[in-house]
């Protein structure tokens, strides 16, 4: 008997797509998620982050999301990553059209 298992696709993008300021905000969100509502979930590891963005039906009118995260969320949606999860890693893929930063 074969059972279908729920899976998700998770692209691995370079951390160069976020600014130092966004990196610092994501670290703070990991330590104390309540005040930072730009992302639904954030987990930090040595080389980067796992991020889950809010769905479109979430009221984000009060959210101050940095431009770099706005572009990454848009890229996920444009490329059919419907679960809106992304892994940002120091060795991840550099994507043309997304902002890049050196830090």
Chimera marker file (.cmm) of the C-alpha trace (Angstrom):
<marker_set name="trace">
<marker id="1" x="0.000" y="0.000" z="0.000" r="1" g="1" b="0" radius="0.5"/>
<marker id="2" x="1.388" y="3.384" z="-1.032" r="1" g="1" b="0" radius="0.5"/>
<marker id="3" x="0.526" y="6.400" z="1.057" r="1" g="1" b="0" radius="0.5"/>
<marker id="4" x="0.785" y="9.893" z="-0.341" r="1" g="1" b="0" radius="0.5"/>
<marker id="5" x="2.913" y="12.107" z="1.852" r="1" g="1" b="0" radius="0.5"/>
<marker id="6" x="2.472" y="15.843" z="2.142" r="1" g="1" b="0" radius="0.5"/>
<marker id="7" x="5.650" y="17.552" z="0.941" r="1" g="1" b="0" radius="0.5"/>
<marker id="8" x="6.801" y="21.056" z="0.210" r="1" g="1" b="0" radius="0.5"/>
<marker id="9" x="9.403" y="22.492" z="-2.153" r="1" g="1" b="0" radius="0.5"/>
<marker id="10" x="11.930" y="24.764" z="-0.524" r="1" g="1" b="0" radius="0.5"/>
<marker id="11" x="14.256" y="26.846" z="-2.719" r="1" g="1" b="0" radius="0.5"/>
<marker id="12" x="17.699" y="27.673" z="-1.328" r="1" g="1" b="0" radius="0.5"/>
<marker id="13" x="18.648" y="31.257" z="-2.164" r="1" g="1" b="0" radius="0.5"/>
<marker id="14" x="21.809" y="33.134" z="-1.261" r="1" g="1" b="0" radius="0.5"/>
<marker id="15" x="21.901" y="35.280" z="1.859" r="1" g="1" b="0" radius="0.5"/>
<marker id="16" x="23.343" y="37.981" z="-0.419" r="1" g="1" b="0" radius="0.5"/>
<marker id="17" x="19.701" y="38.746" z="-1.290" r="1" g="1" b="0" radius="0.5"/>
<marker id="18" x="19.104" y="40.345" z="2.114" r="1" g="1" b="0" radius="0.5"/>
<marker id="19" x="20.717" y="43.432" z="3.610" r="1" g="1" b="0" radius="0.5"/>
<marker id="20" x="22.606" y="43.487" z="6.901" r="1" g="1" b="0" radius="0.5"/>
<marker id="21" x="19.674" y="45.333" z="8.407" r="1" g="1" b="0" radius="0.5"/>
<marker id="22" x="17.239" y="42.605" z="7.316" r="1" g="1" b="0" radius="0.5"/>
<marker id="23" x="19.636" y="39.945" z="8.601" r="1" g="1" b="0" radius="0.5"/>
<marker id="24" x="19.668" y="41.662" z="11.994" r="1" g="1" b="0" radius="0.5"/>
<marker id="25" x="15.860" y="41.940" z="12.009" r="1" g="1" b="0" radius="0.5"/>
<marker id="26" x="15.530" y="38.230" z="11.176" r="1" g="1" b="0" radius="0.5"/>
<marker id="27" x="17.901" y="37.320" z="14.018" r="1" g="1" b="0" radius="0.5"/>
<marker id="28" x="15.786" y="39.442" z="16.362" r="1" g="1" b="0" radius="0.5"/>
<marker id="29" x="12.596" y="37.810" z="15.022" r="1" g="1" b="0" radius="0.5"/>
<marker id="30" x="14.017" y="34.399" z="15.797" r="1" g="1" b="0" radius="0.5"/>
<marker id="31" x="14.802" y="35.398" z="19.376" r="1" g="1" b="0" radius="0.5"/>
<marker id="32" x="11.522" y="37.255" z="19.953" r="1" g="1" b="0" radius="0.5"/>
<marker id="33" x="9.017" y="36.666" z="17.130" r="1" g="1" b="0" radius="0.5"/>
<marker id="34" x="6.059" y="38.633" z="18.484" r="1" g="1" b="0" radius="0.5"/>
<marker id="35" x="7.271" y="42.181" z="17.670" r="1" g="1" b="0" radius="0.5"/>
<marker id="36" x="8.472" y="41.375" z="14.140" r="1" g="1" b="0" radius="0.5"/>
<marker id="37" x="5.540" y="40.385" z="11.978" r="1" g="1" b="0" radius="0.5"/>
<marker id="38" x="7.051" y="40.689" z="8.471" r="1" g="1" b="0" radius="0.5"/>
<marker id="39" x="7.452" y="36.907" z="8.354" r="1" g="1" b="0" radius="0.5"/>
<marker id="40" x="5.246" y="34.180" z="9.773" r="1" g="1" b="0" radius="0.5"/>
<marker id="41" x="8.174" y="32.083" z="11.012" r="1" g="1" b="0" radius="0.5"/>
<marker id="42" x="11.939" y="32.362" z="11.082" r="1" g="1" b="0" radius="0.5"/>
<marker id="43" x="14.583" y="29.861" z="12.165" r="1" g="1" b="0" radius="0.5"/>
<marker id="44" x="18.252" y="30.773" z="12.283" r="1" g="1" b="0" radius="0.5"/>
<marker id="45" x="21.230" y="28.510" z="11.694" r="1" g="1" b="0" radius="0.5"/>
<marker id="46" x="24.932" y="29.271" z="11.279" r="1" g="1" b="0" radius="0.5"/>
<marker id="47" x="24.841" y="29.857" z="7.510" r="1" g="1" b="0" radius="0.5"/>
<marker id="48" x="21.414" y="31.466" z="7.192" r="1" g="1" b="0" radius="0.5"/>
<marker id="49" x="17.675" y="31.238" z="7.783" r="1" g="1" b="0" radius="0.5"/>
<marker id="50" x="14.540" y="29.251" z="7.127" r="1" g="1" b="0" radius="0.5"/>
<marker id="51" x="11.690" y="31.710" z="6.512" r="1" g="1" b="0" radius="0.5"/>
<marker id="52" x="7.939" y="31.227" z="6.091" r="1" g="1" b="0" radius="0.5"/>
<marker id="53" x="6.109" y="34.239" z="4.679" r="1" g="1" b="0" radius="0.5"/>
<marker id="54" x="2.488" y="35.048" z="5.455" r="1" g="1" b="0" radius="0.5"/>
<marker id="55" x="-0.180" y="33.930" z="2.969" r="1" g="1" b="0" radius="0.5"/>
<marker id="56" x="-1.915" y="36.593" z="0.887" r="1" g="1" b="0" radius="0.5"/>
<marker id="57" x="-5.054" y="36.391" z="3.032" r="1" g="1" b="0" radius="0.5"/>
<marker id="58" x="-3.065" y="37.627" z="6.058" r="1" g="1" b="0" radius="0.5"/>
<marker id="59" x="-3.656" y="41.313" z="6.781" r="1" g="1" b="0" radius="0.5"/>
<marker id="60" x="-0.193" y="42.789" z="6.403" r="1" g="1" b="0" radius="0.5"/>
<marker id="61" x="-1.250" y="46.422" z="6.128" r="1" g="1" b="0" radius="0.5"/>
<marker id="62" x="0.573" y="47.189" z="9.387" r="1" g="1" b="0" radius="0.5"/>
<marker id="63" x="3.724" y="45.262" z="8.442" r="1" g="1" b="0" radius="0.5"/>
<marker id="64" x="6.907" y="47.106" z="7.574" r="1" g="1" b="0" radius="0.5"/>
<marker id="65" x="8.499" y="44.489" z="5.304" r="1" g="1" b="0" radius="0.5"/>
<marker id="66" x="11.900" y="45.449" z="3.869" r="1" g="1" b="0" radius="0.5"/>
<marker id="67" x="12.169" y="45.658" z="0.076" r="1" g="1" b="0" radius="0.5"/>
<marker id="68" x="14.534" y="42.688" z="-0.076" r="1" g="1" b="0" radius="0.5"/>
<marker id="69" x="11.969" y="40.419" z="1.618" r="1" g="1" b="0" radius="0.5"/>
<marker id="70" x="9.146" y="41.818" z="-0.534" r="1" g="1" b="0" radius="0.5"/>
<marker id="71" x="11.110" y="40.832" z="-3.652" r="1" g="1" b="0" radius="0.5"/>
<marker id="72" x="11.932" y="37.366" z="-2.305" r="1" g="1" b="0" radius="0.5"/>
<marker id="73" x="8.265" y="36.726" z="-1.426" r="1" g="1" b="0" radius="0.5"/>
<marker id="74" x="7.255" y="37.925" z="-4.902" r="1" g="1" b="0" radius="0.5"/>
<marker id="75" x="9.840" y="35.629" z="-6.499" r="1" g="1" b="0" radius="0.5"/>
<marker id="76" x="8.459" y="32.667" z="-4.528" r="1" g="1" b="0" radius="0.5"/>
<marker id="77" x="4.925" y="33.423" z="-5.725" r="1" g="1" b="0" radius="0.5"/>
<marker id="78" x="6.029" y="34.030" z="-9.337" r="1" g="1" b="0" radius="0.5"/>
<marker id="79" x="7.827" y="30.675" z="-9.348" r="1" g="1" b="0" radius="0.5"/>
<marker id="80" x="4.953" y="28.685" z="-7.836" r="1" g="1" b="0" radius="0.5"/>
<marker id="81" x="6.445" y="28.042" z="-4.420" r="1" g="1" b="0" radius="0.5"/>
<marker id="82" x="2.951" y="28.169" z="-2.966" r="1" g="1" b="0" radius="0.5"/>
<marker id="83" x="3.914" y="27.298" z="0.620" r="1" g="1" b="0" radius="0.5"/>
<marker id="84" x="6.023" y="30.497" z="0.761" r="1" g="1" b="0" radius="0.5"/>
<marker id="85" x="8.976" y="28.828" z="2.487" r="1" g="1" b="0" radius="0.5"/>
<marker id="86" x="12.541" y="29.781" z="1.569" r="1" g="1" b="0" radius="0.5"/>
<marker id="87" x="15.936" y="28.844" z="2.910" r="1" g="1" b="0" radius="0.5"/>
<marker id="88" x="18.511" y="31.622" z="2.755" r="1" g="1" b="0" radius="0.5"/>
<marker id="89" x="22.013" y="30.162" z="2.875" r="1" g="1" b="0" radius="0.5"/>
<marker id="90" x="25.517" y="31.554" z="2.427" r="1" g="1" b="0" radius="0.5"/>
<marker id="91" x="26.022" y="29.040" z="-0.404" r="1" g="1" b="0" radius="0.5"/>
<marker id="92" x="22.524" y="29.357" z="-1.901" r="1" g="1" b="0" radius="0.5"/>
<marker id="93" x="21.664" y="30.329" z="-5.460" r="1" g="1" b="0" radius="0.5"/>
<marker id="94" x="22.016" y="33.922" z="-6.611" r="1" g="1" b="0" radius="0.5"/>
<marker id="95" x="18.849" y="34.811" z="-8.502" r="1" g="1" b="0" radius="0.5"/>
<marker id="96" x="18.890" y="37.403" z="-11.308" r="1" g="1" b="0" radius="0.5"/>
<marker id="97" x="16.397" y="40.184" z="-10.630" r="1" g="1" b="0" radius="0.5"/>
<marker id="98" x="16.644" y="40.032" z="-6.826" r="1" g="1" b="0" radius="0.5"/>
<marker id="99" x="18.582" y="42.655" z="-4.900" r="1" g="1" b="0" radius="0.5"/>
<marker id="100" x="22.104" y="41.687" z="-3.799" r="1" g="1" b="0" radius="0.5"/>
<marker id="101" x="24.207" y="43.012" z="-0.934" r="1" g="1" b="0" radius="0.5"/>
<marker id="102" x="27.779" y="42.555" z="0.294" r="1" g="1" b="0" radius="0.5"/>
<marker id="103" x="28.215" y="42.164" z="4.031" r="1" g="1" b="0" radius="0.5"/>
<link id1="1" id2="2" r="1" g="1" b="0" radius="0.2"/>
<link id1="2" id2="3" r="1" g="1" b="0" radius="0.2"/>
<link id1="3" id2="4" r="1" g="1" b="0" radius="0.2"/>
<link id1="4" id2="5" r="1" g="1" b="0" radius="0.2"/>
<link id1="5" id2="6" r="1" g="1" b="0" radius="0.2"/>
<link id1="6" id2="7" r="1" g="1" b="0" radius="0.2"/>
<link id1="7" id2="8" r="1" g="1" b="0" radius="0.2"/>
<link id1="8" id2="9" r="1" g="1" b="0" radius="0.2"/>
<link id1="9" id2="10" r="1" g="1" b="0" radius="0.2"/>
<link id1="10" id2="11" r="1" g="1" b="0" radius="0.2"/>
<link id1="11" id2="12" r="1" g="1" b="0" radius="0.2"/>
<link id1="12" id2="13" r="1" g="1" b="0" radius="0.2"/>
<link id1="13" id2="14" r="1" g="1" b="0" radius="0.2"/>
<link id1="14" id2="15" r="1" g="1" b="0" radius="0.2"/>
<link id1="15" id2="16" r="1" g="1" b="0" radius="0.2"/>
<link id1="16" id2="17" r="1" g="1" b="0" radius="0.2"/>
<link id1="17" id2="18" r="1" g="1" b="0" radius="0.2"/>
<link id1="18" id2="19" r="1" g="1" b="0" radius="0.2"/>
<link id1="19" id2="20" r="1" g="1" b="0" radius="0.2"/>
<link id1="20" id2="21" r="1" g="1" b="0" radius="0.2"/>
<link id1="21" id2="22" r="1" g="1" b="0" radius="0.2"/>
<link id1="22" id2="23" r="1" g="1" b="0" radius="0.2"/>
<link id1="23" id2="24" r="1" g="1" b="0" radius="0.2"/>
<link id1="24" id2="25" r="1" g="1" b="0" radius="0.2"/>
<link id1="25" id2="26" r="1" g="1" b="0" radius="0.2"/>
<link id1="26" id2="27" r="1" g="1" b="0" radius="0.2"/>
<link id1="27" id2="28" r="1" g="1" b="0" radius="0.2"/>
<link id1="28" id2="29" r="1" g="1" b="0" radius="0.2"/>
<link id1="29" id2="30" r="1" g="1" b="0" radius="0.2"/>
<link id1="30" id2="31" r="1" g="1" b="0" radius="0.2"/>
<link id1="31" id2="32" r="1" g="1" b="0" radius="0.2"/>
<link id1="32" id2="33" r="1" g="1" b="0" radius="0.2"/>
<link id1="33" id2="34" r="1" g="1" b="0" radius="0.2"/>
<link id1="34" id2="35" r="1" g="1" b="0" radius="0.2"/>
<link id1="35" id2="36" r="1" g="1" b="0" radius="0.2"/>
<link id1="36" id2="37" r="1" g="1" b="0" radius="0.2"/>
<link id1="37" id2="38" r="1" g="1" b="0" radius="0.2"/>
<link id1="38" id2="39" r="1" g="1" b="0" radius="0.2"/>
<link id1="39" id2="40" r="1" g="1" b="0" radius="0.2"/>
<link id1="40" id2="41" r="1" g="1" b="0" radius="0.2"/>
<link id1="41" id2="42" r="1" g="1" b="0" radius="0.2"/>
<link id1="42" id2="43" r="1" g="1" b="0" radius="0.2"/>
<link id1="43" id2="44" r="1" g="1" b="0" radius="0.2"/>
<link id1="44" id2="45" r="1" g="1" b="0" radius="0.2"/>
<link id1="45" id2="46" r="1" g="1" b="0" radius="0.2"/>
<link id1="46" id2="47" r="1" g="1" b="0" radius="0.2"/>
<link id1="47" id2="48" r="1" g="1" b="0" radius="0.2"/>
<link id1="48" id2="49" r="1" g="1" b="0" radius="0.2"/>
<link id1="49" id2="50" r="1" g="1" b="0" radius="0.2"/>
<link id1="50" id2="51" r="1" g="1" b="0" radius="0.2"/>
<link id1="51" id2="52" r="1" g="1" b="0" radius="0.2"/>
<link id1="52" id2="53" r="1" g="1" b="0" radius="0.2"/>
<link id1="53" id2="54" r="1" g="1" b="0" radius="0.2"/>
<link id1="54" id2="55" r="1" g="1" b="0" radius="0.2"/>
<link id1="55" id2="56" r="1" g="1" b="0" radius="0.2"/>
<link id1="56" id2="57" r="1" g="1" b="0" radius="0.2"/>
<link id1="57" id2="58" r="1" g="1" b="0" radius="0.2"/>
<link id1="58" id2="59" r="1" g="1" b="0" radius="0.2"/>
<link id1="59" id2="60" r="1" g="1" b="0" radius="0.2"/>
<link id1="60" id2="61" r="1" g="1" b="0" radius="0.2"/>
<link id1="61" id2="62" r="1" g="1" b="0" radius="0.2"/>
<link id1="62" id2="63" r="1" g="1" b="0" radius="0.2"/>
<link id1="63" id2="64" r="1" g="1" b="0" radius="0.2"/>
<link id1="64" id2="65" r="1" g="1" b="0" radius="0.2"/>
<link id1="65" id2="66" r="1" g="1" b="0" radius="0.2"/>
<link id1="66" id2="67" r="1" g="1" b="0" radius="0.2"/>
<link id1="67" id2="68" r="1" g="1" b="0" radius="0.2"/>
<link id1="68" id2="69" r="1" g="1" b="0" radius="0.2"/>
<link id1="69" id2="70" r="1" g="1" b="0" radius="0.2"/>
<link id1="70" id2="71" r="1" g="1" b="0" radius="0.2"/>
<link id1="71" id2="72" r="1" g="1" b="0" radius="0.2"/>
<link id1="72" id2="73" r="1" g="1" b="0" radius="0.2"/>
<link id1="73" id2="74" r="1" g="1" b="0" radius="0.2"/>
<link id1="74" id2="75" r="1" g="1" b="0" radius="0.2"/>
<link id1="75" id2="76" r="1" g="1" b="0" radius="0.2"/>
<link id1="76" id2="77" r="1" g="1" b="0" radius="0.2"/>
<link id1="77" id2="78" r="1" g="1" b="0" radius="0.2"/>
<link id1="78" id2="79" r="1" g="1" b="0" radius="0.2"/>
<link id1="79" id2="80" r="1" g="1" b="0" radius="0.2"/>
<link id1="80" id2="81" r="1" g="1" b="0" radius="0.2"/>
<link id1="81" id2="82" r="1" g="1" b="0" radius="0.2"/>
<link id1="82" id2="83" r="1" g="1" b="0" radius="0.2"/>
<link id1="83" id2="84" r="1" g="1" b="0" radius="0.2"/>
<link id1="84" id2="85" r="1" g="1" b="0" radius="0.2"/>
<link id1="85" id2="86" r="1" g="1" b="0" radius="0.2"/>
<link id1="86" id2="87" r="1" g="1" b="0" radius="0.2"/>
<link id1="87" id2="88" r="1" g="1" b="0" radius="0.2"/>
<link id1="88" id2="89" r="1" g="1" b="0" radius="0.2"/>
<link id1="89" id2="90" r="1" g="1" b="0" radius="0.2"/>
<link id1="90" id2="91" r="1" g="1" b="0" radius="0.2"/>
<link id1="91" id2="92" r="1" g="1" b="0" radius="0.2"/>
<link id1="92" id2="93" r="1" g="1" b="0" radius="0.2"/>
<link id1="93" id2="94" r="1" g="1" b="0" radius="0.2"/>
<link id1="94" id2="95" r="1" g="1" b="0" radius="0.2"/>
<link id1="95" id2="96" r="1" g="1" b="0" radius="0.2"/>
<link id1="96" id2="97" r="1" g="1" b="0" radius="0.2"/>
<link id1="97" id2="98" r="1" g="1" b="0" radius="0.2"/>
<link id1="98" id2="99" r="1" g="1" b="0" radius="0.2"/>
<link id1="99" id2="100" r="1" g="1" b="0" radius="0.2"/>
<link id1="100" id2="101" r="1" g="1" b="0" radius="0.2"/>
<link id1="101" id2="102" r="1" g="1" b="0" radius="0.2"/>
<link id1="102" id2="103" r="1" g="1" b="0" radius="0.2"/>
</marker_set>
